[in-house]
Amino acid sequence: MVKLSLSRRPLFATLALLAFPIPATAASAEGEGCRPLVRQLIDAAIRTERAPRGRPNWRAKDRTDEDDGARQGLAPATEASSAPAETAKKSAESQASTRGAGASGPGTYSRTNTQEQAVDEGDIVKTDGRTIYHVSCSRDGEASACRNELRIYSSWPAAQARLLGRFAIEPRGGEPVVKQVYLLGQELAIILDAREAPRQGYDGQLTRVLLLDVRVPQHPLLLREHVVDGAFTDARVIGSRLYLATRTPTPGLPPALAGEVVTLIHQSLSGGTELSADAVLGRLAPRWSSFLEEGPGLPRVRTISDRDRDGTPRAAYGCGELNVTESISATNGLLNIIQVDLRSGSITGAGAAGFSAQSTLYASEGAIYLADAGALAPEPGWQSASLIRKFALEAGGRPRFAASGLVRGTVLNQFAMSEHQGDLRVASSDGWASNNLTVLRAKDGLLSSIGRLENLAANERIYAVRMLGERGYVVTFRRTDPLFTLDLSDPTRPAVVGELKVEGWSNYLHPLGKNHLLAVGQDADAWGRATGFHLQIFDVSDPRKPVRKFHQKLEAGSTSDTQTDHHAFMFEPQTLTLSLPWKSEQYFGLLAYRVDPAAGFVDLGRVNHALMYKRYFQQQCAQTFAAECQRSNYWYNFVSRPAIAIDRVIAIDDQLYSLSPTGMMVHRAGARKLSLTTSVLVSAPRWSSRGTPVAVGW
């Protein structure tokens, strides 16, 4: 297997930190470089040194810390302008289906299942109808890891589907693990984790973006590579602009400068005099002018190309784009939004001091929101709180920190947030105490609550959320599965208008037009014990009286990746075909149904990629006299469950393409059942020189 290299030839041919709590204030002023930020660091150091020993005057709240009820400061670093006019936002009322080229190509093909129609989300499979790009596993070696190779398939016509190539991703400081891929016309962007040697104020974690020219899919070219400081959190693509959310360590002063600051502070304290941050800056400026202008530990980015093969480091953004809140400390880092224009290669960014908790990202066409659990609960009765931050996308898509605010509890996933007419609706659970829906509006740098619904389904937790325009749907669970319908038409008065109780729960809600929901989750008994995967269709045409119209139950103990990853959910609205990965104790494969809100579920059958091994075994045995060939089920020795687990399903015209580490199978989705069109076995077992099959490689 060949590896990635940078070339215009065919791609694969060849201070210790000194960090203190910082009060919310402007991060930078015109022409001052990073002096305002450094001034805050110094001022915080002065306050810390003055504080009595053994009694810290500030403490960050860990995610598991439920005892400290101090209020969390949320004042903005810069006064945010009013929210930009909202562009025409289309909620993803059905999984996007793209029309192809007709006679010269497929008529339709499915795209990644996303929350917002105009905001693309990264996945491990992308297609343009003619070609499929699949990030999978290479296990040709003991130390290799999953998601470390790109497989490219020709997918149209379906009967001629074949593997065009397997391409290993070149490591940079450890085994590469691809996080997401995006397809923009004839270019493919691959996002992956990496590491390099730590440096002052930086832990060595990187996010790499490889941009490939795939006009000739079997010979992709690497156009350039962007290397961004920070651990990858999530990403989105809007138009041609990629937005990366990364985390980097807290800014700080280098050891030599920190030592001088502490010395000056101690001299002042011992002399009984007051010392201001400006006075310290005045003493340090002549010798530290370069540092004061260039910035203390902000993330850097490098672009590696034919013109710059090493990649000259430059700041991803300046101090003027950094929002500093009271939450900054040595244990918390920066949250960065880095915009990479995949057409021009230009890079802009913005950042905010934040929590060390994992962020949940939601994006509309005009803004990016991030929710961080672990904020200090500001009101009596709150067990937990989450900090919500908004980055507005200004002219040219440039990110700018706009506002922040708190909501009660924690958010489940990205679907728990939804923007409508400039307001953000947030669904959250505060332990088992309360489920809530809060409407936030950005003004003067704050996300302030303008409407709130609390104490929804006490003693339960939110398991699924979907907000579509002026309607909302929330599923909670403990023993039963209440589906609540919400009226969100008045942002100041969100209200429950209907409720339906059924056994089990839903993990993901998918709109079938305006009046029906398709739900995936787990069935359960009267005691709330899971009894297996199930599908449901709810009629919500009358929000006051939601009805479960159809219920499809699967085997006990069965599950689906769609319960935790909506990208694994494939519904093709043109043909009403649903297909998704599914597994039970005895079966690893996929399910396929024709789904009609009026008629329910038509079972089209199941697909098991283990059958590719059986076919391979039979073909090889037709050419050899090995003793193993006399044992009809010997082929099953080649099978491992991780190898045959379905990653994704794609619909192209009336064909379903299922992809796994083993390879790809193509089935025609007929009116009543699936029929095999072709299969492509990628990871074939090796046979010895004597013709004896050996189960190796997995």
C-alpha positions in Angstrom: 0.0 0.0 0.0 1.4 3.4 -1.0 1.6 6.4 1.3 0.7 10.0 1.0 3.4 12.4 0.0 3.4 16.1 -1.1 3.9 16.2 -4.8 2.3 17.4 -8.0 3.0 13.9 -9.2 0.2 11.4 -8.6 -0.3 11.7 -4.8 0.5 8.2 -3.6 3.2 7.3 -6.2 6.0 8.3 -4.4 7.2 29.0 31.1 6.4 26.3 31.8 3.3 28.6 31.7 2.6 31.3 34.2 -1.2 31.3 34.0 -3.5 33.2 36.3 -7.2 33.8 36.5 -8.0 36.8 34.2 -11.0 39.2 34.6 -13.2 39.7 31.5 -12.0 42.7 29.6 -10.9 43.8 26.2 -8.2 41.5 24.9 -6.6 43.9 22.6 -6.7 47.5 21.5 -5.9 49.1 18.1 -2.2 49.1 17.5 -1.2 47.6 20.9 -0.5 44.1 19.7 -0.9 41.7 22.6 -0.1 44.2 25.4 -3.6 44.2 26.8 -3.5 40.4 27.1 -0.1 40.5 28.8 -1.3 43.3 31.0 -4.1 41.1 32.2 -1.7 38.2 32.9 0.5 40.6 34.9 -2.4 42.1 36.7 -3.7 38.7 37.6 -0.2 37.7 38.9 -0.2 40.8 41.1 -3.6 39.8 42.6 -2.5 36.3 43.1 0.8 37.2 44.9 -1.2 39.6 47.2 -3.7 36.9 48.1 -3.1 35.2 51.5 -1.2 31.9 51.1 -3.2 28.7 51.4 -6.4 30.5 50.4 -6.6 30.7 46.6 -8.9 33.5 45.5 -10.2 31.7 42.5 -11.0 28.1 41.5 -12.2 26.5 38.3 -15.0 24.0 38.6 -14.2 20.6 37.3 -17.0 18.7 35.4 -17.5 16.4 38.4 -17.4 19.1 41.0 -20.9 19.7 42.3 -20.1 21.6 45.5 -18.9 25.1 44.5 -21.9 27.4 43.8 -19.9 30.6 43.1 -21.2 32.6 40.1 -19.4 32.2 36.8 -18.4 35.6 35.2 -19.5 35.9 31.6 -18.8 39.5 30.6 -17.5 39.8 27.0 -13.9 40.7 26.1 -15.2 43.0 23.4 -18.5 44.6 22.9 -20.2 42.5 20.3 -22.2 44.0 17.5 -25.8 43.1 16.9 -26.4 39.7 15.4 -25.9 39.6 11.6 -29.0 39.4 9.5 -29.9 35.7 9.2 -29.5 34.2 5.8 -32.2 32.0 4.4 -31.9 29.0 6.7 -33.4 25.7 5.7 -33.7 23.0 8.3 -32.9 19.5 7.1 -36.5 18.3 6.9 -35.2 15.3 5.0 -31.8 13.8 4.3 -30.4 15.7 1.4 -30.6 13.9 -2.0 -28.6 15.4 -4.9 -29.7 15.1 -8.5 -26.9 13.8 -10.7 -26.1 14.1 -14.3 -28.9 12.0 -15.8 -27.9 10.0 -18.8 -24.1 10.6 -18.2 -24.3 9.7 -14.5 -26.6 8.7 -11.7 -30.0 10.4 -11.4 -29.8 10.9 -7.6 -27.4 10.1 -4.8 -27.6 10.5 -1.0 -25.4 12.9 0.9 -24.2 13.0 4.5 -27.1 13.2 7.0 -26.8 16.7 8.4 -28.7 18.9 10.9 -28.8 22.0 8.7 -29.1 21.7 4.9 -26.7 24.5 4.1 -24.0 23.4 6.6 -22.0 20.3 5.6 -20.8 17.9 8.3 -17.7 15.8 8.1 -18.0 12.0 7.9 -15.9 8.9 7.0 -17.7 8.5 3.6 -18.4 11.0 0.9 -19.7 10.6 -2.7 -20.5 12.6 -5.8 -22.5 9.7 -7.3 -19.7 8.5 -9.6 -17.0 7.9 -6.9 -17.1 6.9 -3.3 -14.4 8.0 -0.8 -14.2 5.8 2.3 -11.9 6.3 5.3 -11.3 2.8 6.7 -8.8 0.6 8.5 -5.5 -0.8 7.4 -4.4 -3.7 9.6 -1.3 -4.7 7.6 0.9 -4.5 10.7 0.7 -4.9 14.4 0.9 -1.2 15.3 -1.6 0.1 12.7 -4.8 1.8 13.7 -8.3 2.2 12.2 -9.2 5.2 10.1 -5.8 5.4 8.6 -6.4 4.8 4.9 -8.4 6.2 2.1 -10.3 3.9 -0.2 -11.6 5.2 -3.5 -14.3 3.3 -5.4 -15.8 3.8 -8.8 -19.6 3.6 -8.0 -21.3 4.2 -11.3 -22.6 2.3 -13.3 -23.4 0.1 -10.3 -22.7 -3.3 -12.0 -19.1 -2.0 -12.8 -18.3 -0.8 -9.3 -14.7 -1.5 -8.4 -11.9 -0.4 -6.1 -9.7 2.3 -7.7 -7.1 2.4 -4.9 -6.1 2.1 -1.3 -4.0 4.9 0.0 -2.3 5.0 3.4 -2.2 8.3 5.2 1.3 9.4 6.0 1.9 9.7 9.8 3.2 12.9 11.4 4.3 12.2 14.9 2.3 8.9 15.5 -0.3 6.8 13.8 -2.7 8.9 11.8 -6.4 8.7 12.7 -8.7 10.4 10.3 -11.5 12.3 11.9 -13.6 13.6 9.0 -13.6 14.1 5.3 -15.3 16.6 3.1 -16.0 16.6 -0.6 -16.2 20.0 -2.5 -16.6 19.4 -6.2 -13.3 17.9 -7.3 -11.4 18.4 -4.1 -11.4 16.2 -1.0 -10.4 17.5 2.4 -9.2 15.0 5.0 -8.9 16.1 8.7 -6.8 14.0 11.1 -5.0 14.2 14.4 -1.3 14.5 14.7 1.5 15.3 17.2 4.8 17.0 17.2 7.4 17.8 19.8 6.0 20.2 22.5 7.3 23.7 22.7 7.0 26.6 25.1 3.3 26.9 26.1 2.2 24.2 23.6 1.5 20.5 24.2 2.3 19.3 20.7 -1.2 18.3 19.6 -2.0 19.2 16.0 -4.9 19.1 13.6 -4.0 18.4 9.9 -6.0 19.2 6.9 -5.0 17.5 3.6 -6.5 19.0 0.5 -6.6 16.6 -2.5 -7.3 17.1 -6.1 -9.5 14.1 -7.1 -10.4 15.0 -10.7 -8.7 11.7 -11.6 -9.9 9.6 -8.6 -7.4 6.8 -9.1 -4.5 9.3 -9.1 -5.3 12.0 -6.5 -2.9 14.9 -6.1 -2.1 16.5 -2.8 -2.5 20.3 -3.4 -1.5 21.5 0.1 -1.6 20.6 3.8 -2.7 22.9 6.6 -1.2 22.1 10.0 -3.1 23.8 12.9 -2.1 23.9 16.5 -4.5 22.2 18.8 -6.5 19.1 19.4 -9.4 18.6 17.1 -12.9 19.0 18.5 -15.2 19.3 15.5 -15.6 20.9 12.1 -18.2 22.2 9.6 -18.1 23.4 6.0 -20.2 26.3 4.8 -19.7 27.0 1.1 -16.0 26.6 0.4 -15.0 27.5 4.0 -13.9 24.9 6.5 -14.3 25.8 10.2 -12.2 23.9 12.6 -12.8 23.9 16.3 -9.6 23.1 18.2 -8.2 23.3 21.8 -4.8 24.7 22.8 -3.2 25.4 26.2 -3.9 28.6 28.1 -1.7 31.5 27.0 1.1 32.4 29.5 4.3 34.1 30.0 7.6 32.4 29.2 9.6 31.3 32.3 12.2 34.1 32.1 9.5 36.9 31.8 7.4 35.2 34.5 10.4 35.2 36.8 11.0 38.9 36.3 7.3 39.7 36.9 7.3 37.8 40.2 10.6 39.4 41.3 9.1 42.9 40.6 6.0 42.0 42.5 7.9 40.7 45.6 10.1 43.8 45.6 7.0 46.0 45.6 5.3 44.0 48.3 8.4 44.0 50.6 8.7 47.7 50.2 5.1 48.3 51.0 4.3 50.0 47.7 1.6 49.5 45.2 2.6 48.1 41.8 0.4 48.3 38.7 0.5 46.2 35.6 1.3 49.2 33.5 4.3 49.9 35.8 5.6 46.4 35.3 5.0 46.6 31.5 7.1 49.8 31.5 10.0 48.0 33.2 9.8 45.1 30.8 8.9 46.7 27.5 12.4 47.5 26.2 13.6 43.9 26.5 10.4 42.1 25.8 9.0 44.2 23.0 8.9 41.3 20.5 7.0 39.1 22.9 4.5 41.8 23.8 3.7 42.4 20.1 3.6 38.8 18.9 1.5 37.2 21.6 1.9 34.7 24.4 1.1 31.2 23.1 -1.7 31.8 20.6 -2.2 29.0 18.1 -0.2 28.9 14.9 -0.9 27.5 11.5 1.4 26.2 8.7 0.6 25.7 5.1 2.8 23.1 3.4 2.8 23.1 -0.4 5.2 22.9 -3.4 6.1 26.6 -2.7 6.7 26.1 1.0 7.6 22.5 1.8 8.3 23.1 5.5 5.4 25.4 6.1 6.3 28.8 7.6 4.5 29.2 11.0 2.2 32.1 11.4 -0.4 33.1 13.9 -3.9 31.7 13.2 -5.3 34.9 14.8 -4.1 37.8 16.9 -4.8 38.9 20.4 -7.6 41.2 19.1 -9.6 38.1 18.1 -9.2 36.4 21.5 -12.0 36.7 24.0 -10.7 36.3 27.6 -13.2 35.4 30.3 -12.8 34.8 34.1 -12.5 31.0 33.4 -8.9 31.1 32.1 -6.5 29.2 34.2 -3.5 26.8 34.0 -5.9 23.9 33.7 -8.1 25.3 31.1 -7.2 26.1 27.5 -8.3 28.2 24.5 -11.1 27.2 22.3 -10.2 28.2 18.7 -12.4 28.6 15.6 -10.1 28.5 12.6 -11.5 29.2 9.1 -9.7 27.7 6.2 -10.9 28.7 2.8 -10.5 25.5 0.8 -10.5 27.4 -2.5 -8.1 30.2 -1.9 -6.2 28.8 1.1 -6.6 31.9 3.2 -6.9 31.4 7.0 -8.6 33.5 9.6 -9.6 32.7 13.2 -10.9 33.7 16.6 -10.6 32.3 20.1 -12.0 32.3 23.6 -10.6 31.2 26.9 -12.7 28.3 27.9 -13.3 25.1 29.9 -11.3 21.9 29.6 -14.5 20.0 29.0 -15.3 18.6 25.6 -17.3 21.1 23.5 -20.5 20.3 21.6 -20.6 22.3 18.3 -23.6 23.5 16.4 -23.5 25.7 13.3 -26.0 27.6 11.4 -25.3 29.5 8.2 -24.4 32.7 10.1 -22.9 31.5 13.4 -21.1 28.7 15.3 -22.1 27.9 18.8 -20.2 25.8 21.3 -21.6 24.4 24.6 -19.2 23.4 27.4 -20.4 21.5 30.5 -18.8 22.2 33.8 -19.7 25.9 34.4 -20.4 27.0 37.9 -24.1 27.0 38.6 -25.2 30.6 39.1 -28.7 30.1 40.6 -29.9 28.2 43.7 -31.4 24.8 42.7 -29.2 24.3 39.7 -27.1 21.2 39.9 -25.1 22.0 36.8 -24.7 24.6 34.1 -23.2 24.9 30.6 -21.4 27.8 29.0 -22.7 28.6 25.5 -20.5 30.8 23.3 -21.4 32.3 19.9 -19.0 33.1 17.1 -20.6 35.2 14.4 -19.5 34.6 10.8 -18.9 38.0 9.4 -18.2 39.2 5.9 -16.1 36.7 4.1 -17.0 34.1 6.7 -14.5 35.5 9.2 -15.3 34.2 12.7 -15.7 36.7 15.5 -16.5 36.0 19.2 -20.0 37.6 19.7 -21.5 36.6 23.0 -21.7 34.0 25.8 -24.2 32.9 28.4 -25.3 30.1 30.7 -28.0 27.5 30.6 -29.1 25.1 33.3 -27.8 21.6 32.9 -25.9 20.0 30.0 -26.7 19.5 26.4 -27.0 16.0 24.9 -25.6 16.6 21.5 -25.7 19.1 18.6 -29.4 18.6 18.0 -30.1 20.1 21.5 -29.2 23.4 19.9 -31.0 25.2 17.0 -31.0 28.7 15.8 -34.2 30.3 14.5 -34.5 33.9 13.4 -31.3 34.9 15.3 -32.3 33.2 18.6 -30.7 30.0 19.9 -32.9 27.4 21.4 -31.1 25.0 23.8 -32.5 21.8 25.4 -30.7 20.6 28.5 -30.9 18.1 31.4 -29.9 19.1 34.9 -29.1 15.6 36.2 -32.4 13.9 37.0 -33.8 17.1 38.6 -35.0 19.1 35.6 -35.2 19.1 31.8 -35.3 22.5 30.2 -35.5 24.5 27.0 -33.9 28.0 27.0 -34.2 30.6 24.3 -31.0 32.8 24.1 -30.7 36.1 22.3 -27.3 37.8 21.7 -27.1 41.5 22.8 -24.2 43.5 24.0 -21.9 40.5 24.2 -24.2 38.4 26.3 -26.5 35.5 25.4 -29.4 36.3 27.6 -32.4 34.1 28.3 -35.6 35.6 26.8 -37.7 32.5 27.3 -37.5 29.4 29.4 -39.3 26.1 29.8 -38.3 24.2 33.0 -39.1 21.1 34.9 -40.0 19.0 31.9 -40.5 15.3 32.8 -39.1 15.4 36.3 -36.9 12.4 37.3 -36.1 11.7 33.6 -33.4 12.7 31.2 -33.4 13.9 27.6 -32.6 11.2 25.1 -33.4 12.9 21.8 -34.2 16.4 20.5 -35.2 17.9 17.2 -36.2 21.5 16.6 -37.7 22.4 13.2 -38.7 26.0 12.7 -41.5 26.8 15.2 -41.9 23.2 16.3 -39.8 21.2 18.7 -39.7 17.6 19.8 -38.1 16.2 22.9 -37.8 12.6 24.1 -37.1 11.8 27.7 -36.7 8.5 29.4 -36.4 6.6 32.6 -39.0 3.8 32.4 -41.1 5.0 29.5 -40.5 7.2 26.5 -42.5 10.4 26.6 -42.5 12.3 23.3 -43.2 16.0 24.0 -44.3 18.3 21.2 -43.3 22.0 21.7 -44.7 25.2 20.4 -41.6 27.5 19.7 -43.5 30.2 17.7 -43.1 32.7 20.5 -39.4 32.7 21.6 -40.4 34.3 24.9 -42.9 31.6 25.8 -41.8 28.1 24.7 -44.5 25.7 25.7 -45.4 22.0 25.7 -48.5 21.4 23.7 -48.7 17.6 23.5 -47.3 14.4 25.0 -47.2 10.7 24.1 -46.0 7.9 26.4 -44.7 4.7 24.9 -42.2 2.0 26.2 -38.6 2.3 25.3 -36.8 5.4 24.0 -35.6 7.2 20.9 -32.0 8.4 20.3 -32.5 10.2 17.0 -35.5 11.9 15.4 -35.7 12.4 11.6 -38.4 14.4 9.9 -40.5 12.7 7.3 -42.0 15.8 5.8 -43.7 18.3 8.1 -46.1 16.0 9.9 -44.2 12.8 10.7 -41.1 11.8 12.6 -39.0 8.6 12.0 -37.3 7.6 15.3 -34.5 5.1 16.0 -33.7 3.8 19.5 -34.3 1.0 21.9 -37.5 -0.8 22.9 -37.9 -1.5 26.6 -40.1 -3.4 29.0 -42.3 -1.9 31.7 -39.3 -1.6 34.0 -37.2 0.4 31.5 -34.9 -2.5 30.6 -33.8 -2.4 27.0 -35.1 -5.2 24.8 -33.6 -4.4 21.4 -33.4 -1.9 18.6 -36.6 -0.5 17.2 -38.0 1.9 14.6 -41.0 4.1 15.1 -43.1 6.5 13.0 -44.9 9.3 14.9 -47.8 11.3 13.4 -47.4 14.9 14.7 -49.8 16.6 12.3 -51.8 17.6 15.4 -49.0 18.7 17.9 -51.5 18.5 20.7 -52.1 14.7 20.1 -49.0 13.0 18.8 -49.6 9.4 17.7 -47.3 6.4 17.2 -48.5 5.0 13.8 -46.0 2.3 13.2 -43.6 0.3 15.3 -40.9 -2.1 14.0 -39.2 -4.2 16.7 -35.9 -6.0 16.1 -34.2 -8.8 18.0 -33.4 -8.7 21.7 -30.0 -7.2 22.4 -29.6 -5.6 18.9 -28.2 -2.1 18.5 -27.4 0.4 15.7 -24.6 3.0 15.3 -27.4 5.4 14.4 -28.3 5.6 18.1 -25.0 7.5 18.7 -24.1 8.8 15.3 -26.7 10.4 13.0 -24.2 10.2 10.1 -24.8 6.4 10.0 -28.5 7.1 9.3 -29.4 6.9 5.6 -32.9 7.9 4.3 -33.3 8.5 0.6 -36.5 10.7 0.3 -36.9 10.1 -3.5 -37.4 6.3 -3.1 -38.4 6.4 0.7 -35.5 3.9 1.4 -34.1 3.6 4.9 -30.9 1.7 5.4 -28.6 1.7 8.5 -25.9 -0.4 10.2 -27.3 -2.9 12.6 -25.9 -5.7 14.8 -27.1 -8.3 17.2 -25.5 -11.2 19.1 -25.6 -13.3 15.9 -25.6 -10.8 13.1 -23.4 -7.9 11.9 -24.7 -6.1 8.9 -27.4 -3.7 7.7 -31.1 -3.3 7.6 -33.1 -1.9 4.7 -36.8 -0.7 4.7 -39.2 1.1 2.5 -40.6 3.7 4.8 -44.0 5.3 4.0 -45.7 7.5 6.6 -49.0 6.2 5.4 -48.2 2.5 5.1 -45.4 1.9 7.6 -42.3 -0.3 7.1 -41.7 -2.7 4.3 -38.7 -5.0 5.2 -36.4 -5.2 2.1 -33.9 -7.5 3.8 -30.5 -7.6 5.4 -26.9 -7.5 4.2 -24.0 -9.3 5.8 -20.5 -8.6 4.5 -19.3 -12.0 5.7 -20.8 -13.4 2.5 -18.0 -11.8 0.5 -15.6 -14.1 2.3 -17.8 -17.1 1.5 -17.8 -16.2 -2.2 -14.0 -15.6 -2.2 -13.5 -19.0 -0.5 -15.7 -20.7 -3.1 -13.8 -19.0 -6.0 -10.4 -20.0 -4.6 -11.5 -23.6 -3.9 -12.5 -23.9 -7.5 -8.8 -23.6 -8.4 -7.2 -25.7 -5.7 -7.4 -29.1 -4.0 -6.7 -27.9 -0.5 -8.3 -30.2 2.2 -10.0 -27.2 3.8 -12.1 -26.8 0.7 -13.9 -29.9 1.6 -15.3 -28.3 4.7 -18.2 -26.1 3.5 -18.1 -23.7 6.4 -14.3 -23.3 6.6 -14.7 -19.8 5.1 -16.1 -18.5 8.4 -12.7 -18.8 9.9 -11.7 -15.7 7.9 -14.5 -13.6 9.5 -14.1 -11.1 12.4 -16.9 -8.9 13.6 -14.9 -5.6 13.4 -14.1 -6.5 9.8 -17.7 -7.0 8.6 -19.3 -4.2 10.7 -21.0 -1.8 8.3 -19.6 1.8 8.5 -22.1 3.6 6.2 -24.7 3.0 3.5 -25.1 5.3 0.4 -28.0 5.3 -2.0 -27.2 6.0 -5.7 -30.3 5.8 -7.9 -32.0 2.5 -6.7 -28.8 1.0 -5.6 -27.6 0.7 -1.9 -23.8 0.8 -1.4 -22.7 -0.6 2.0 -19.1 -0.1 3.1 -17.1 -1.9 5.8 -13.4 -2.6 6.5 -14.0 -5.8 4.4 -15.0 -3.9 1.3 -18.2 -2.8 -0.5 -21.4 -4.6 -1.5 -24.0 -3.1 -3.9 -27.7 -4.2 -3.8 -30.6 -3.0 -5.8 -33.5 -1.9 -3.6 -36.5 -3.4 -5.4 -40.1 -2.9 -4.5 -40.1 -5.8 -2.0 -36.6 -6.9 -1.4 -32.8 -6.4 -2.0 -30.9 -8.1 -4.8 -27.2 -8.3 -5.1 -25.7 -6.3 -7.9 -22.0 -6.7 -7.2 -19.4 -6.8 -4.4 -15.8 -5.7 -4.0 -13.7 -7.6 -1.5 -10.9 -5.3 -0.4 -9.3 -7.2 2.5 -9.0 -10.7 1.1 -7.4 -13.5 3.2 -4.0 -14.6 2.0 -3.4 -18.1 0.6 -0.2 -19.9 1.1 2.0 -21.1 -1.9 0.6 -24.6 -1.4 -2.9 -23.3 -1.9 -4.0 -23.6 1.7 -6.1 -20.7 2.9 -4.9 -18.9 6.0 -7.0 -16.5 8.0 -4.6 -13.6 8.4 -4.7 -9.9 8.1 -7.6 -9.4 10.6 
